[in-house]
Amino acid sequence: MMKTIDVPIKSISDVKRSPMNIFKEADEKQNGVYIFNRDSIAGVMLTQKQYEDMSNEIELLYDKIDELVALQRINDDTPQTYSDYEVRGEAANAPVIIDENDGWE
């Protein structure tokens, strides 16, 4: 996870001069390096591993959120339900056609 205190700072000129040095610093400090363009942040440089680790962590957190939402819905004593018409619209009013030869048993 990226720290917010003592974050390394470099300029766009530093990136142009030696981008590999910035990646090396990001790796050594185990942190992203803020890249400034004049007085504002233009971006953050991370190593490939830092980026992939961060992406994986975000994906795991989304999975945990999904699990918690599902668990909350399962434990809800008054779940919100929807009618067939609310879900499918006009298709809910169409006649049901059963094909005996559709391959399903």
Backbone torsions as a table, in degrees:
resi	resn	phi	psi	omega
1	MET	NA	140.8	-176.6
2	MET	-77.7	132.9	178.1
3	LYS	-81.1	153.6	-180.0
4	THR	-106.4	-12.0	178.9
5	ILE	-102.7	142.7	179.4
6	ASP	58.1	42.5	177.9
7	VAL	-79.2	130.8	177.4
8	PRO	-61.8	144.2	-177.6
9	ILE	-127.3	134.3	175.4
10	LYS	-136.6	164.3	178.6
11	SER	-100.9	165.8	175.0
12	ILE	-56.9	-37.9	178.5
13	SER	-60.7	-38.9	177.3
14	ASP	-62.8	-38.3	179.2
15	VAL	-65.1	-43.9	180.0
16	LYS	-63.9	-39.0	-178.1
17	ARG	-68.4	-48.9	-174.5
18	SER	-157.2	82.3	179.9
19	PRO	-62.4	-32.9	-179.1
20	MET	-64.8	-32.8	176.2
21	ASN	-63.9	-34.8	179.7
22	ILE	-70.7	-41.3	175.8
23	PHE	-62.3	-39.6	178.7
24	LYS	-62.5	-43.4	178.7
25	GLU	-64.5	-41.2	178.0
26	ALA	-59.7	-40.5	179.6
27	ASP	-68.7	-45.1	-179.1
28	GLU	-63.4	-41.5	-177.7
29	LYS	-88.8	-2.2	-178.4
30	GLN	50.2	48.4	-176.3
31	ASN	-157.1	156.6	173.2
32	GLY	-71.8	159.1	177.4
33	VAL	-114.3	121.4	178.5
34	TYR	-73.6	132.7	178.8
35	ILE	-109.3	120.9	-178.4
36	PHE	-101.6	141.8	169.9
37	ASN	-116.8	102.6	-171.8
38	ARG	62.6	-113.0	-174.8
39	ASP	-106.1	10.5	-178.6
40	SER	-131.6	155.0	-178.9
41	ILE	-74.1	124.7	177.8
42	ALA	-92.7	-26.5	-179.1
43	GLY	174.4	-172.8	179.8
44	VAL	-133.6	132.6	177.0
45	MET	-102.2	132.1	178.5
46	LEU	-128.9	156.5	170.8
47	THR	-73.8	165.5	178.3
48	GLN	-60.2	-43.7	-179.6
49	LYS	-62.3	-42.7	178.5
50	GLN	-61.4	-43.2	-179.9
51	TYR	-63.8	-47.0	-179.3
52	GLU	-64.6	-41.4	177.1
53	ASP	-60.6	-44.2	-179.7
54	MET	-64.6	-42.7	179.0
55	SER	-63.1	-42.5	178.2
56	ASN	-63.9	-41.1	179.2
57	GLU	-63.7	-41.5	177.9
58	ILE	-62.1	-44.1	179.2
59	GLU	-61.1	-42.5	177.5
60	LEU	-62.7	-39.7	178.9
61	LEU	-66.0	-40.0	175.5
62	TYR	-62.0	-40.2	177.7
63	ASP	-61.9	-42.3	178.9
64	LYS	-64.2	-39.8	177.5
65	ILE	-62.1	-45.8	178.5
66	ASP	-58.7	-42.7	179.0
67	GLU	-62.9	-42.4	179.8
68	LEU	-66.6	-39.1	177.8
69	VAL	-64.4	-43.8	178.5
70	ALA	-62.3	-45.3	179.2
71	LEU	-61.7	-40.8	178.4
72	GLN	-62.8	-41.4	179.3
73	ARG	-67.4	-39.1	179.1
74	ILE	-63.1	-39.4	-176.5
75	ASN	-86.4	-0.7	-179.4
76	ASP	-74.6	122.9	-179.5
77	ASP	-75.3	-20.2	-179.6
78	THR	-129.1	70.3	-177.2
79	PRO	-67.9	150.8	176.4
80	GLN	-81.3	129.4	179.5
81	THR	-118.2	161.4	-178.8
82	TYR	-130.0	146.5	177.0
83	SER	-77.2	163.6	177.2
84	ASP	-57.4	-41.1	-179.6
85	TYR	-65.0	-39.4	178.8
86	GLU	-64.1	-31.9	-178.7
87	VAL	-83.1	-49.4	-172.4
88	ARG	-102.1	-7.0	-179.3
89	GLY	67.2	-141.8	-176.7
90	GLU	-61.6	-24.2	179.0
91	ALA	-60.5	-23.5	179.4
92	ALA	-68.4	-24.1	-179.2
93	ASN	-90.3	-7.8	-178.5
94	ALA	-71.5	147.4	178.8
95	PRO	-66.0	146.9	179.2
96	VAL	-84.9	124.9	179.0
97	ILE	-110.4	123.1	-179.9
98	ILE	-106.8	121.2	177.6
99	ASP	-102.2	109.0	-177.5
100	GLU	-65.3	-19.5	-175.9
101	ASN	-108.2	29.6	-177.4
102	ASP	-84.6	-1.1	177.9
103	GLY	93.4	-10.4	178.1
104	TRP	-89.4	142.4	178.9
105	GLU	-114.6	NA	NA
